[in-house]
Amino acid sequence: MKKFLLSTLLLCLMLSISAQEYCTSLGWSTKTDRSLDGLEFTSTLGQRNIDIQLSSRADGDCYRGVMNSGDPVIFAPGDNINMLVNGEMNWTYIHVFVDWNSDKDFDDSGEYVEKQPASRDYFPYGDGANPTNRTFNFNVPTTATTGLTRMRVILAYGIDGACTLVRTNDAAIAVDVEINIGATEVAQERTVTVESSNTTQGSAVITGTTETSVTSDNASISVTAIPAEGYSFKNWTNKETNEQVSTSNPYYYRGENDITLVANFQDKYVQLTNIPTIFINTENGVGVTSKDDYVNAYVTVRGAENPEDNITEVLTEIKGRGNSTWGMAKKPYRLKFDKKIKFLGNEAKEKNWVLLANYADKTLLRNALAFETARNIFEFGFTPSVTFVDVVLNGVNLGNYTLTDQVEVKTHRVPVLEQETTVSATDPEITGGYLIEVDGFADSEISWFQTSRDMKVTIKYPKDDEINAAQTNYITNYTQSMEDALFSSNFSDPELGWRKYIDEASLVDWYIACELFGNSDSWWSTYMYKERDEIFKLGPLWDFDIAFNNDNRLGDATTKYMRTYAHDPKTWIARWWQDPTFVSAVKARWGELRARGLKSFMNNYIIEAAELLDESQKNNFEVWDILWVRVYREIAARGSYQAEVNFLKQYVADRINFLDNEWGLPTGIEASEYDNNNIVIAPNPVTNGNDINIFVPSTIEGNINVMVVSVDGKVVYSASEYTNMDNTLKISNRGWAKGMYIVVVKDNSGNTQRGTLIVK
């Protein structure tokens, strides 16, 4: 008989091969009022203690798999086992399961070996009523299958078998213990040798020796794989047969034959879908529970379009962000890197980045569609970037996110000069730069003010901890002067009215975008910035998850003006719309934007982005099963991702038609966008100077004349080309102005096809 020593629990545990086949343990909790400190087993074979120290946690991390750091607990068939459970047991039962026949479940007769208390009265809370330990015993069946098996110990109020909680809002803890039923000795000595499949990825060692080979008759020989930085252990294989032996690390070899065990490793981080995956691991696995306090973390990226944008365990900080979105199940986050970074190849090289969760938007596209349309069709000084990603936080798959810029005064972001903190009321620098937000939540911020007409404004830059009284007074007074001019008797005067304080071109674009996108928060959240010695400009655009007819408080908003139906305060826009010159500028600008291919761009972007997100959206809605559920302001839950995308496409088409009817449409624009659109052009839109691929129908044969014409009738390209084997031809654009173009292809037989191209 051997004496079994006290084992300490490894914090990072791997399942054995047999362990992988069991159902996933519940290990789920929303409460933090129970703990399981340890287990103690006593039998004719001796005593074995296992230290656990596991508490129920609100993040659900309340399960540990096969967890012995040494040999398994040994049960002899027919033996009586005395088992002590130590921990906090208030408002709970102890449930114990053992897979006696080793068939990888706990469903067979006699495998639910214990429930304490056995009556309906669980352990209540209170002195004397809530034990810190509980002892009971059970017999090992004489028919139990010899070899490795598993015990599951659960602290929970109600369960449905070994895998499922009855009350899913309850606290629960589950641990699995590896059990060996039968012999404790091997019949003969055998030699175990270890090696690594790739020494740059990791190494392999035998416990208790510096040698890589050992001959022993011990019941088990412990071997451990040690991954190098950036790699994780994959499995052990038999060098002779190349067959997998185990996925457990450390692994306890108990066979009788000589063997060479090969430790295999893999990239620690594996891309989830076809778009980049961002892995975020906080220090000590702590949760991200605050919008105010950062926690330290490390960020890894896999699957970037450019391999050089893949990073491994880069130091950062993470906290929550958002207002109403922070209260949703899927949380948005803000990252603050230790050093400036061009994250995933985006233009800005900065520390601060945002992960938008888009939980209330089942297309996952509304913010991206607004940003990309603003960037390619409108003319704003800055529009946040768009990179679709999958996110894994502390090993938990969170689904699809949009990585974008933090709205802040920085290079390649809000385009104003950064102020010195020493400026005074007499310094020229006092005039800029500033970033403010007309903000319904302004009174919850540190730096904010309110105009005489009750418009709440947050000062976003200079920052709260940098702004001084002179700067606060300047931007407060300037904003008030603008409002006073807007509501003066000569408010429409170009010299004395509101145009003295606000750039009209940016205001027109901003207003059209708000109406086009149907943003019900248009006036609730409005950014404005002011460069030194200049006037306000509107932008950047932000926050569109409940836009595009996704706010049930407005009902069907396809034909509703946001200046009338969006949420208050609408004080300023109502006054602006009383200025006939502003109204005329909006209508004229609408015609210009339509001539740039607005409708084609938005339609194509939805189609292409939805196709890009096909894998990611499936993953997202496996994590968040909400396609049939309204989770916030949605008008309806349509049951499938494609139905949501179709709804968005239809809204965009109908909304543009509505605005065409209201504001007018230049002759020929609609026909040029959609008539005979039978060829495929890629990329579309295209950046000036890049090659364009044109895929023509098989009906177009032989020598082909290609002509590219701007919407005002100017021919920018004309040549005879031959298609390749894939019915594709390639042309280049050089010096073409930003806007929409008609591409016409015609063969010698007179067959003609057309398509539209957007140059950005």
Beta strands, then each sheet from edge to edge (+ up, - down):
strand 1: 35-43
strand 2: 46-55
strand 3: 63-64
strand 4: 73-75
strand 5: 80-88
strand 6: 93-98
strand 7: 112-116
strand 8: 133-139
strand 9: 147-156
strand 10: 159-160
strand 11: 164-165
strand 12: 172-181
strand 13: 190-196
strand 14: 202-206
strand 15: 213-216
strand 16: 221-227
strand 17: 231-238
strand 18: 244-246
strand 19: 251-253
strand 20: 259-267
strand 21: 277-282
strand 22: 295-302
strand 23: 314-320
strand 24: 333-341
strand 25: 350-356
strand 26: 387-393
strand 27: 396-405
strand 28: 434-439
strand 29: 448-450
strand 30: 456-461
strand 31: 525-530
strand 32: 536-538
strand 33: 680-682
strand 34: 691-695
strand 35: 703-710
strand 36: 715-722
strand 37: 728-732
strand 38: 739-747
strand 39: 752-759
sheet 1: 2+ 1- 5+ 8-
sheet 2: 3+ 12+ 4+
sheet 3: 3+ 12+ 9- 6+ 7-
sheet 4: 10+ 11-
sheet 5: 15+ 13- 20- 17+ 18-
sheet 6: 14+ 16- 19+
sheet 7: 21+ 22- 23+ 24- 25+ 27- 26+ 21+
sheet 8: 29+ 30- 28+ 31- 32+
sheet 9: 33+ 34- 37+
sheet 10: 36+ 35- 38+ 39-
end
